[in-house]
Amino acid sequence: MPRPPARDLRLDPTLVDRIRGALRPGWARSLAVRRIAAVVLVGVALTSALIAHRGTRLATVMVAARDLTPGTELVAEDLRAADVDPALVPPGALRMTRDGVGRTVTGPVHDGEMLTDWRLLSPRLPALLADDDGARLVPVRLADDAVVDLLRTGDVVDVLTESDDTTADVSARQPARHGGTVLVRGAVVAVVPPPRTTRDTRAPVVMLAMPERDAHAVAGTALAAPVTVVFH
């Protein structure tokens, strides 16, 4: 049987032989090349991430430093600054502590939640809620205190009173079934009081946003007659 040709094992390989040996595939050489390529790719990815992070300017906004209840008047300790991606900042977000101090929270706010002007009582709030530049806020004590616990900021309600009341602007009133009178339709709940304690015996007050003419009618009627609301 003929013997296989012997490999060329020169003791003094030429330059061409060295190049051919380096280019000859082998499992050890392939594994090393793959590892080097993986390290290079990881390095490129990390470098790109660092460059992108440095190139993005974060926006500073105010967030709640603790859980806040409706009706809370903000102090500096209720707010803290947080840096966030500018793409996540909604319109009207508070940028500085002084933007919120002294203003009243209209609804419950969780610790760490970003604060906007919609969450705070302001001259612009009635117009924003009622979609009416001439809207007003009306404080109302409802005939049934238990209904107040069901209200939430942003709820849309109709305000009703007894039909025999004559203190309101008659042109703004509409007869309703079962003898009640609708004072306004589509009022928006702006502020609800915080949960009452056992020591608090005062009737809770709800702030409703509505057009100016309806606001005068509701305010005048509520002085002399009980009112209630119907949820939409």
Backbone as CSV, one residue per row, in Angstrom:
resi,resn,N_x,N_y,N_z,CA_x,CA_y,CA_z,C_x,C_y,C_z
1,MET,0.867,-1.195,0.000,0.000,0.000,0.000,0.899,1.239,0.000
2,PRO,0.619,2.170,-0.888,1.457,3.381,-0.935,1.230,4.253,0.297
3,ARG,2.277,4.848,0.796,2.200,5.720,1.969,1.764,7.113,1.544
4,PRO,0.935,7.766,2.387,0.498,9.130,2.036,1.674,10.065,1.985
5,PRO,1.567,11.076,1.161,2.694,12.015,1.063,2.923,12.726,2.386
6,ALA,4.132,12.845,2.752,4.500,13.501,4.019,4.292,15.002,3.910
7,ARG,3.879,15.615,5.024,3.694,17.062,5.051,5.038,17.755,5.003
8,ASP,4.978,18.899,4.460,6.210,19.681,4.326,6.550,20.272,5.680
9,LEU,7.576,19.712,6.334,7.966,20.175,7.666,9.386,20.749,7.610
10,ARG,9.530,21.781,6.847,10.841,22.394,6.731,11.238,23.068,8.047
11,LEU,12.520,22.941,8.349,13.026,23.611,9.545,13.334,25.073,9.276
12,ASP,13.433,25.416,8.038,13.695,26.810,7.684,12.638,27.292,6.687
13,PRO,11.327,27.486,7.168,10.267,27.886,6.237,10.514,29.289,5.689
14,THR,10.107,29.443,4.481,10.236,30.747,3.840,9.086,31.665,4.285
15,LEU,9.141,32.898,3.828,8.084,33.858,4.168,6.736,33.406,3.609
16,VAL,6.754,32.868,2.424,5.507,32.383,1.819,4.923,31.246,2.640
17,ASP,5.804,30.362,3.117,5.320,29.256,3.952,4.688,29.762,5.246
18,ARG,5.291,30.799,5.831,4.730,31.344,7.074,3.338,31.952,6.836
19,ILE,3.192,32.663,5.722,1.895,33.274,5.418,0.846,32.193,5.189
20,ARG,1.220,31.145,4.455,0.275,30.059,4.203,-0.138,29.373,5.506
21,GLY,0.807,29.240,6.413,0.484,28.611,7.705,-0.459,29.463,8.534
22,ALA,-0.259,30.792,8.456,-1.133,31.682,9.223,-2.552,31.697,8.674
23,LEU,-2.675,31.519,7.337,-3.995,31.547,6.713,-4.691,30.205,6.741
24,ARG,-3.963,29.138,7.095,-4.572,27.821,7.124,-5.595,27.757,8.260
25,PRO,-6.888,27.399,7.990,-7.918,27.381,9.051,-7.626,26.334,10.105
26,GLY,-8.017,26.672,11.331,-7.857,25.748,12.446,-8.846,26.117,13.528
27,TRP,-9.317,25.133,14.342,-10.370,25.424,15.307,-9.891,26.388,16.389
28,ALA,-8.620,26.256,16.776,-8.113,27.147,17.824,-8.039,28.579,17.321
29,ARG,-7.539,28.710,16.069,-7.428,30.048,15.500,-8.804,30.662,15.281
30,SER,-9.790,29.900,14.807,-11.145,30.409,14.581,-11.793,30.852,15.884
31,LEU,-11.604,30.081,16.961,-12.173,30.447,18.251,-11.579,31.751,18.766
32,ALA,-10.291,31.907,18.579,-9.637,33.136,19.031,-10.155,34.342,18.257
33,VAL,-10.330,34.164,16.936,-10.832,35.264,16.115,-12.241,35.654,16.546
34,ARG,-13.087,34.674,16.830,-14.458,34.958,17.262,-14.482,35.713,18.583
35,ARG,-13.616,35.308,19.496,-13.581,35.988,20.799,-13.130,37.434,20.646
36,ILE,-12.124,37.627,19.819,-11.643,38.995,19.601,-12.736,39.849,18.972
37,ALA,-13.452,39.276,17.982,-14.532,40.026,17.333,-15.635,40.379,18.321
38,ALA,-15.972,39.434,19.226,-17.011,39.696,20.218,-16.608,40.828,21.151
39,VAL,-15.353,40.824,21.585,-14.872,41.883,22.478,-14.923,43.235,21.779
40,VAL,-14.539,43.256,20.515,-14.564,44.509,19.759,-15.995,45.043,19.626
41,LEU,-16.947,44.159,19.313,-18.336,44.582,19.163,-18.908,45.116,20.464
42,VAL,-18.610,44.457,21.591,-19.080,44.938,22.888,-18.506,46.319,23.192
43,GLY,-17.236,46.490,22.888,-16.620,47.793,23.111,-17.257,48.890,22.284
44,VAL,-17.568,48.587,21.019,-18.226,49.569,20.155,-19.606,49.929,20.685
45,ALA,-20.355,48.916,21.162,-21.702,49.170,21.689,-21.646,50.050,22.930
46,LEU,-20.727,49.766,23.838,-20.606,50.575,25.051,-20.205,52.008,24.724
47,THR,-19.296,52.162,23.792,-18.865,53.510,23.405,-20.017,54.305,22.803
48,SER,-20.802,53.655,21.949,-21.947,54.326,21.327,-22.975,54.757,22.369
49,ALA,-23.215,53.865,23.371,-24.182,54.194,24.422,-23.714,55.388,25.247
50,LEU,-22.434,55.433,25.559,-21.911,56.551,26.346,-21.999,57.858,25.578
51,ILE,-21.693,57.797,24.290,-21.765,59.011,23.475,-23.197,59.515,23.377
52,ALA,-24.146,58.571,23.175,-25.556,58.970,23.077,-26.056,59.553,24.385
53,HIS,-25.645,58.948,25.528,-26.087,59.441,26.833,-25.553,60.845,27.092
54,ARG,-24.273,61.066,26.734,-23.701,62.388,26.951,-24.336,63.430,26.059
55,GLY,-24.815,63.002,24.884,-25.395,63.945,23.949,-26.828,64.326,24.281
56,THR,-27.508,63.609,25.197,-28.897,63.895,25.548,-28.958,64.725,26.822
57,ARG,-29.540,65.905,26.727,-29.694,66.753,27.901,-30.989,66.392,28.609
58,LEU,-30.900,66.050,29.865,-32.082,65.697,30.645,-32.808,66.967,31.094
59,ALA,-34.110,66.838,31.253,-34.938,67.962,31.701,-35.231,67.813,33.193
60,THR,-35.206,68.921,33.903,-35.502,68.919,35.336,-36.962,69.291,35.555
61,VAL,-37.687,68.433,36.274,-39.104,68.671,36.572,-39.339,68.449,38.060
62,MET,-40.498,68.910,38.530,-40.876,68.729,39.920,-41.795,67.506,40.057
63,VAL,-41.469,66.656,41.032,-42.312,65.499,41.333,-42.695,65.555,42.813
64,ALA,-43.732,64.817,43.148,-44.193,64.795,44.537,-43.175,64.079,45.415
65,ALA,-42.850,64.684,46.541,-41.900,64.073,47.479,-42.584,63.100,48.425
66,ARG,-43.910,63.044,48.381,-44.684,62.126,49.211,-46.080,62.008,48.604
67,ASP,-46.889,61.115,49.119,-48.277,61.028,48.662,-49.025,62.295,49.071
68,LEU,-49.766,62.882,48.125,-50.498,64.117,48.383,-51.995,63.867,48.218
69,THR,-52.783,64.440,49.100,-54.238,64.293,49.042,-54.858,65.548,48.452
70,PRO,-56.060,65.449,47.869,-56.727,66.635,47.316,-56.908,67.710,48.381
71,GLY,-56.731,68.951,47.971,-56.881,70.055,48.900,-55.609,70.431,49.632
72,THR,-54.513,69.685,49.419,-53.245,70.001,50.076,-52.629,71.259,49.477
73,GLU,-52.263,72.214,50.315,-51.537,73.397,49.854,-50.045,73.085,49.908
74,LEU,-49.393,73.137,48.776,-48.012,72.676,48.664,-47.027,73.596,49.392
75,VAL,-46.057,72.948,50.045,-44.899,73.637,50.612,-43.659,73.052,49.942
76,ALA,-42.518,73.657,50.173,-41.292,73.226,49.490,-40.968,71.765,49.765
77,GLU,-41.264,71.289,50.975,-40.940,69.906,51.336,-41.803,68.886,50.592
78,ASP,-42.889,69.337,49.962,-43.758,68.425,49.217,-43.234,68.139,47.816
79,LEU,-42.196,68.870,47.389,-41.684,68.756,46.031,-40.208,68.402,46.029
80,ARG,-39.785,67.711,44.998,-38.358,67.458,44.779,-38.094,67.429,43.278
81,ALA,-36.845,67.751,42.923,-36.472,67.801,41.515,-36.091,66.415,41.015
82,ALA,-36.392,66.154,39.753,-36.023,64.885,39.119,-35.609,65.168,37.684
83,ASP,-34.563,64.485,37.217,-34.088,64.634,35.842,-34.661,63.502,34.997
84,VAL,-35.344,63.856,33.927,-36.004,62.869,33.071,-35.707,63.182,31.608
85,ASP,-35.996,62.208,30.764,-35.852,62.382,29.320,-36.823,63.478,28.868
86,PRO,-36.356,64.468,28.111,-37.266,65.539,27.661,-38.488,65.024,26.910
87,ALA,-38.362,63.879,26.248,-39.498,63.339,25.501,-40.629,62.884,26.419
88,LEU,-40.332,62.683,27.701,-41.334,62.205,28.647,-42.015,63.334,29.416
89,VAL,-41.602,64.571,29.185,-42.150,65.707,29.933,-43.449,66.185,29.264
90,PRO,-44.585,66.136,29.969,-45.850,66.587,29.381,-45.949,68.110,29.409
91,PRO,-46.850,68.689,28.610,-47.063,70.140,28.665,-47.538,70.557,30.062
92,GLY,-47.058,71.710,30.508,-47.493,72.233,31.798,-46.775,71.650,32.993
93,ALA,-45.721,70.863,32.777,-44.985,70.288,33.902,-44.286,71.395,34.697
94,LEU,-44.288,71.250,36.024,-43.615,72.238,36.871,-42.109,72.053,36.774
95,ARG,-41.393,73.154,36.590,-39.940,73.078,36.404,-39.150,73.488,37.645
96,MET,-39.761,74.305,38.508,-39.068,74.807,39.683,-39.981,74.684,40.900
97,THR,-39.373,74.654,42.084,-40.145,74.526,43.319,-41.138,75.673,43.474
98,ARG,-40.709,76.876,43.116,-41.577,78.048,43.290,-42.816,77.984,42.402
99,ASP,-42.791,77.145,41.357,-43.960,77.006,40.496,-45.120,76.314,41.214
100,GLY,-44.819,75.558,42.295,-45.873,74.814,42.970,-46.175,75.260,44.383
101,VAL,-45.211,75.886,45.049,-45.400,76.277,46.447,-46.570,77.252,46.582
102,GLY,-47.482,76.946,47.522,-48.634,77.790,47.772,-49.862,77.433,46.970
103,ARG,-49.724,76.529,46.006,-50.866,76.139,45.187,-51.514,74.876,45.759
104,THR,-52.775,74.659,45.419,-53.564,73.583,46.013,-53.697,72.414,45.043
105,VAL,-53.485,71.212,45.575,-53.607,69.995,44.772,-55.090,69.687,44.558
106,THR,-55.465,69.398,43.322,-56.870,69.153,43.006,-57.261,67.683,43.088
107,GLY,-56.301,66.787,43.077,-56.596,65.350,43.129,-55.469,64.601,43.806
108,PRO,-55.651,63.307,44.082,-54.595,62.534,44.734,-53.365,62.406,43.844
109,VAL,-52.184,62.516,44.460,-50.914,62.433,43.738,-50.017,61.436,44.466
110,HIS,-49.440,60.494,43.725,-48.556,59.499,44.321,-47.150,60.059,44.502
111,ASP,-46.438,59.504,45.453,-45.032,59.850,45.671,-44.246,59.580,44.388
112,GLY,-43.502,60.591,43.919,-42.715,60.444,42.707,-43.437,60.807,41.429
113,GLU,-44.728,61.130,41.510,-45.492,61.477,40.307,-45.145,62.892,39.850
114,MET,-44.983,63.051,38.533,-44.679,64.356,37.968,-45.894,65.277,38.101
115,LEU,-45.656,66.517,38.504,-46.741,67.475,38.716,-46.873,68.403,37.516
116,THR,-48.120,68.626,37.098,-48.419,69.565,36.013,-49.428,70.591,36.511
117,ASP,-49.630,71.642,35.705,-50.556,72.702,36.121,-51.995,72.201,36.201
118,TRP,-52.311,71.097,35.518,-53.666,70.554,35.584,-53.962,69.935,36.938
119,ARG,-52.926,69.549,37.678,-53.126,68.918,38.971,-53.216,69.930,40.104
120,LEU,-53.063,71.209,39.785,-53.045,72.256,40.811,-54.101,73.316,40.508
121,LEU,-54.650,73.876,41.575,-55.663,74.918,41.431,-54.998,76.194,40.916
122,SER,-55.576,76.753,39.863,-55.029,77.969,39.274,-56.139,78.692,38.525
123,PRO,-55.937,79.961,38.159,-56.953,80.680,37.396,-57.264,80.023,36.052
124,ARG,-56.319,79.266,35.503,-56.523,78.631,34.208,-57.282,77.320,34.321
125,LEU,-57.368,76.748,35.516,-57.959,75.420,35.660,-59.411,75.359,35.192
126,PRO,-60.298,76.282,35.573,-61.689,76.187,35.108,-61.794,76.170,33.582
127,ALA,-61.013,77.025,32.922,-61.062,77.086,31.461,-60.573,75.785,30.845
128,LEU,-59.548,75.192,31.425,-59.016,73.938,30.899,-60.009,72.801,31.062
129,LEU,-60.659,72.735,32.226,-61.578,71.638,32.498,-62.874,71.763,31.711
130,ALA,-63.422,72.980,31.664,-64.715,73.192,31.023,-64.604,73.544,29.543
131,ASP,-63.368,73.702,29.057,-63.138,74.087,27.658,-63.901,75.367,27.323
132,ASP,-63.794,76.333,28.251,-64.498,77.606,28.099,-63.635,78.674,28.760
133,ASP,-63.215,79.666,27.970,-62.342,80.714,28.515,-63.002,81.499,29.638
134,GLY,-64.345,81.545,29.664,-65.036,82.290,30.705,-65.520,81.424,31.847
135,ALA,-65.026,80.199,31.955,-65.500,79.275,32.996,-65.097,79.763,34.378
136,ARG,-65.888,79.364,35.374,-65.647,79.736,36.764,-65.688,78.488,37.631
137,LEU,-65.099,78.594,38.840,-65.182,77.534,39.839,-66.263,77.891,40.856
138,VAL,-67.117,76.938,41.159,-68.206,77.160,42.109,-68.074,76.177,43.267
139,PRO,-67.977,76.667,44.507,-67.969,75.760,45.663,-69.399,75.325,45.980
140,VAL,-69.612,74.036,46.129,-70.952,73.494,46.341,-70.931,72.514,47.503
141,ARG,-71.912,72.654,48.410,-72.135,71.657,49.460,-73.326,70.806,49.024
142,LEU,-73.085,69.528,48.798,-74.138,68.654,48.303,-75.094,68.257,49.416
143,ALA,-76.320,67.965,49.020,-77.330,67.590,50.006,-76.963,66.298,50.717
144,ASP,-76.306,65.376,50.025,-75.901,64.101,50.620,-74.383,64.051,50.657
145,ASP,-73.813,64.100,51.869,-72.358,64.092,52.007,-71.733,62.823,51.444
146,ALA,-72.464,61.721,51.429,-71.906,60.455,50.954,-71.559,60.517,49.470
147,VAL,-72.251,61.373,48.720,-71.971,61.491,47.293,-70.578,62.061,47.052
148,VAL,-70.114,62.902,47.957,-68.796,63.520,47.806,-67.705,62.449,47.738
149,ASP,-67.857,61.382,48.505,-66.844,60.332,48.512,-66.766,59.592,47.183
150,LEU,-67.785,59.734,46.346,-67.797,59.052,45.049,-67.204,59.903,43.934
151,LEU,-67.040,61.190,44.198,-66.551,62.101,43.170,-65.038,62.014,43.016
152,ARG,-64.586,62.203,41.781,-63.169,62.255,41.466,-62.921,63.442,40.545
153,THR,-61.718,64.007,40.634,-61.369,65.121,39.758,-61.516,64.711,38.298
154,GLY,-62.208,65.558,37.534,-62.427,65.255,36.128,-63.774,64.641,35.830
155,ASP,-64.533,64.218,36.861,-65.874,63.675,36.635,-66.782,64.745,36.024
156,VAL,-67.653,64.323,35.119,-68.627,65.221,34.507,-69.992,64.945,35.142
157,VAL,-70.632,65.995,35.630,-71.894,65.833,36.366,-72.901,66.901,35.944
158,ASP,-74.180,66.605,36.201,-75.248,67.605,36.107,-75.616,68.024,37.528
159,VAL,-75.908,69.290,37.718,-76.266,69.816,39.040,-77.764,70.052,39.085
160,LEU,-78.433,69.484,40.096,-79.887,69.598,40.233,-80.251,70.185,41.583
161,THR,-81.441,70.787,41.634,-81.992,71.274,42.887,-83.498,71.033,42.876
162,GLU,-84.163,71.391,43.967,-85.612,71.232,44.041,-86.297,72.190,43.082
163,SER,-87.437,71.751,42.540,-88.099,72.533,41.499,-88.778,73.786,42.021
164,ASP,-89.074,73.862,43.323,-89.806,75.029,43.822,-88.897,76.165,44.233
165,ASP,-87.587,76.026,44.004,-86.668,77.112,44.364,-86.720,78.202,43.304
166,THR,-86.737,79.460,43.706,-86.832,80.568,42.758,-85.673,81.540,42.889
167,THR,-84.614,81.135,43.561,-83.504,82.066,43.766,-82.549,82.096,42.597
168,ALA,-82.564,81.078,41.751,-81.616,81.030,40.646,-82.161,81.753,39.428
169,ASP,-81.289,81.980,38.480,-81.675,82.575,37.211,-82.556,81.589,36.463
170,VAL,-83.842,81.960,36.289,-84.795,81.024,35.708,-84.403,80.653,34.293
171,SER,-83.797,81.567,33.540,-83.437,81.272,32.163,-82.375,80.200,32.061
172,ALA,-81.629,79.972,33.148,-80.567,78.967,33.123,-81.040,77.627,33.617
173,ARG,-82.297,77.549,34.101,-82.796,76.315,34.685,-83.649,75.553,33.687
174,GLN,-83.619,74.244,33.791,-84.394,73.407,32.899,-85.161,72.398,33.736
175,PRO,-86.465,72.228,33.481,-87.209,71.254,34.272,-86.717,69.844,34.021
176,ALA,-86.684,69.041,35.075,-86.273,67.647,34.964,-87.413,66.764,35.412
177,ARG,-87.285,65.512,35.134,-88.322,64.573,35.547,-88.329,64.431,37.060
178,HIS,-89.457,63.978,37.595,-89.634,63.735,39.034,-89.541,65.014,39.836
179,GLY,-89.821,66.178,39.224,-89.936,67.407,39.980,-88.658,68.147,40.229
180,GLY,-87.477,67.601,39.880,-86.224,68.312,40.094,-85.968,69.313,38.990
181,THR,-85.020,70.203,39.207,-84.646,71.204,38.210,-83.153,71.105,37.944
182,VAL,-82.795,70.996,36.692,-81.380,70.937,36.301,-80.834,72.351,36.203
183,LEU,-79.861,72.674,37.032,-79.245,73.997,37.005,-78.185,74.100,35.921
184,VAL,-77.431,73.040,35.731,-76.383,73.046,34.706,-76.098,71.606,34.307
185,ARG,-75.802,71.432,33.046,-75.406,70.125,32.537,-73.926,70.158,32.150
186,GLY,-73.237,69.073,32.426,-71.847,68.964,31.982,-70.846,69.743,32.796
187,ALA,-71.124,69.986,34.069,-70.112,70.602,34.933,-68.996,69.590,35.201
188,VAL,-67.793,70.088,35.415,-66.634,69.224,35.623,-66.125,69.389,37.054
189,VAL,-65.902,68.274,37.731,-65.389,68.310,39.104,-63.927,68.746,39.068
190,ALA,-63.621,69.854,39.734,-62.260,70.393,39.746,-61.499,70.000,40.999
191,VAL,-62.139,70.091,42.150,-61.478,69.789,43.422,-62.447,69.022,44.306
192,VAL,-61.975,67.931,44.864,-62.759,67.189,45.860,-62.009,67.240,47.181
193,PRO,-62.718,67.336,48.299,-62.054,67.438,49.593,-61.381,66.118,49.974
194,PRO,-60.360,66.173,50.824,-59.730,64.937,51.295,-60.685,64.155,52.188
195,PRO,-60.419,62.890,52.403,-61.293,62.096,53.279,-61.433,62.754,54.645
196,ARG,-62.638,62.751,55.166,-62.902,63.419,56.439,-62.513,62.530,57.615
197,THR,-62.137,63.179,58.683,-61.850,62.468,59.925,-63.109,62.457,60.793
198,THR,-63.081,61.666,61.834,-64.250,61.574,62.715,-64.493,62.883,63.460
199,ARG,-63.452,63.709,63.596,-63.602,64.979,64.302,-64.138,66.093,63.399
200,ASP,-64.074,65.874,62.089,-64.505,66.916,61.156,-66.007,66.788,60.918
201,THR,-66.759,67.736,61.450,-68.223,67.704,61.325,-68.743,68.668,60.265
202,ARG,-67.844,69.399,59.612,-68.285,70.348,58.595,-68.670,69.612,57.321
203,ALA,-69.666,70.151,56.626,-70.079,69.553,55.354,-68.983,69.769,54.314
204,PRO,-68.620,68.728,53.574,-67.544,68.866,52.582,-67.962,69.756,51.424
205,VAL,-67.010,70.457,50.856,-67.251,71.368,49.742,-66.578,70.824,48.492
206,VAL,-67.319,70.792,47.400,-66.815,70.342,46.104,-66.708,71.556,45.188
207,MET,-65.615,71.633,44.433,-65.438,72.727,43.480,-65.779,72.211,42.085
208,LEU,-66.721,72.890,41.429,-67.154,72.502,40.089,-66.800,73.595,39.090
209,ALA,-66.312,73.182,37.920,-66.002,74.127,36.847,-67.164,74.136,35.851
210,MET,-67.594,75.342,35.477,-68.731,75.477,34.557,-68.710,76.868,33.945
211,PRO,-69.471,77.107,32.859,-69.521,78.449,32.267,-69.983,79.497,33.271
212,GLU,-69.594,80.741,33.036,-69.835,81.815,34.006,-71.316,81.982,34.355
213,ARG,-72.197,81.979,33.352,-73.624,82.185,33.622,-74.179,81.058,34.484
214,ASP,-73.815,79.818,34.163,-74.269,78.689,34.969,-73.692,78.747,36.379
215,ALA,-72.459,79.225,36.491,-71.821,79.319,37.806,-72.604,80.249,38.720
216,HIS,-73.068,81.383,38.191,-73.843,82.326,39.003,-75.172,81.710,39.439
217,ALA,-75.806,80.958,38.527,-77.084,80.339,38.861,-76.917,79.281,39.950
218,VAL,-75.888,78.454,39.825,-75.657,77.399,40.816,-75.287,77.998,42.157
219,ALA,-74.399,78.987,42.154,-73.982,79.607,43.416,-75.167,80.255,44.128
220,GLY,-76.021,80.944,43.373,-77.166,81.588,43.989,-78.164,80.589,44.549
221,THR,-78.401,79.503,43.825,-79.346,78.488,44.290,-78.817,77.755,45.509
222,ALA,-77.518,77.435,45.500,-76.934,76.671,46.598,-76.973,77.418,47.919
223,LEU,-77.142,78.743,47.888,-77.232,79.511,49.131,-78.530,79.236,49.882
224,ALA,-79.582,78.862,49.136,-80.894,78.747,49.771,-81.516,77.368,49.656
225,ALA,-81.012,76.536,48.764,-81.641,75.228,48.550,-80.574,74.157,48.395
226,PRO,-80.889,72.926,48.826,-79.923,71.838,48.663,-79.765,71.469,47.192
227,VAL,-78.544,71.085,46.826,-78.276,70.658,45.451,-77.625,69.274,45.485
228,THR,-77.747,68.588,44.376,-77.102,67.293,44.238,-76.569,67.182,42.819
229,VAL,-75.892,66.086,42.522,-75.296,65.916,41.192,-75.693,64.564,40.628
230,VAL,-75.704,64.508,39.308,-75.942,63.271,38.573,-74.700,62.996,37.722
231,PHE,-74.166,61.798,37.839,-72.951,61.447,37.101,-73.283,61.166,35.634
232,HIS,-72.364,61.516,34.749,-72.493,61.168,33.333,-71.971,59.744,33.122
